[in-house]
Amino acid sequence: MVSLLERIKANPQEFSAEGDRLPFVQPIAPPKNFKASSTYGIFMEMTEADRAGFTPDDRWEAHDHTFDSGNEVSGYLCKNPRFVILAKSSIEAYVSGPNGRRYAGPSYVGNKKVYYGEDVQEKTRYLVAFISESGEMLQSTPFQLSAGGAFGGAFSEEINAFYSSMAKALADKTGERIGQLSWEAKRYCILDLFLSGYAKEKGKFPYLVTESRLDPLMDGIVNRQNGRTVALNSVEDLEQLTVANQDSQDLIHDWSQQYKDHFTSKVLANGPQDTPQSAAPAATQEEFQGAGTFDIAKLTFTEEGKGVVPFVTTQGTFKAVFLAEKGLVDLTDLSPLAGETYNVQGLRQGGYLRVDSMMAIDEVPF
């Protein structure tokens, strides 16, 4: 019989959760008072490039990037990406946790906004593949791009405008009536963008936006939200913006099938994958004892069934986590906690507080 240690040595990827994670790329916003020579664009860490089997073309340049944390990482930077989008997630909510940002759940259920607390970041995840001028794929595994904040809004606006224009162009070309493109069609439409920075007000930090892009129909300057404009440059041949290479078409089909579950509302066991660079260093654990009140109107639940509710104290507001199996409170009805001040003991880690014991102040034996 082969031992576990021997099996791990023979095939370490099989026993590593890292092997399930998609390689990622991330947007790098320009600095204040940026110039065309400033550092910004889509950044790919070298380790992610290696994982994806990525071979850069002339649009990508070698770059060593220093993040706000002071961590310097080698990789590739691109201001003029040419790519296809194979899939996208819904808008997702991420909240602060003991080990940085973690997935909380979908931002909307139907048309209803879901409340996950005050400190929430929203983003949409895209499955992207970069493609050469000749139509060949530059990687053997597609990448995940997470787009949130101002960049996420501008990115979404631009790709929607592009797909709308492609639908009209394809209808004109084929003579068929096409309303909106299906994802089966979108996957084979190539986005070719020039990126830049934009700040709505002078003195504000800019965010990454599309400065210009190729379009199947239009030439000229068009208006976008927040006072931005985008320069559109029409192509002579619609095939410049569609995937014609058969090998690339086959890869798009295969990847779309392989990774479709990563981008549906049915999340993975540990939640959707996020870029490790966005995670904050793990906070240390320490014992906690203090008095405060629970904001029961803001109760949320984790996927494991733990109740999370803000606990307001003189030391700050914490996300108090109740373990349902401990039976401290009835999570289906927290109304008895309203208006009472409680003395709580537990374990604090970052902004989270695990509640191990609690009693109303008037029950504390002084």
Secondary structure, 3 states (H helix, E strand, C coil): CCCHHHHHHHCHHHHCHHHHCCCEEEEECCCCCCCCCCCCEEEEEHHHHHHHCCCCCCCEEEEEEECCCCCEEEEEEECCCEEEEEEECCCEEEEEECCEEEEEEECEECCEECCCCCCEEEEEEEEEEEECCCCCECCCCCEEEEEEHHHHHHHHHHHHHHHHHHHHHHHHHHCCCCCCCCHHHHCCECEEEEEEEECCCCCCCCEEEEEEEEECCCCEEEECHHHCEEEEEECCCHHHHECCCHHHHHHHHHHHHHCHHHHCCCCCCCCCCCCHHHCCCCCCEEEEEEEEEECHHHCEECCCCCEEEEEEECCEEEEEEECHHHCCCCCCCCHHHCCCCEEEEEEEECCEEEEEEEEEHHHCCC
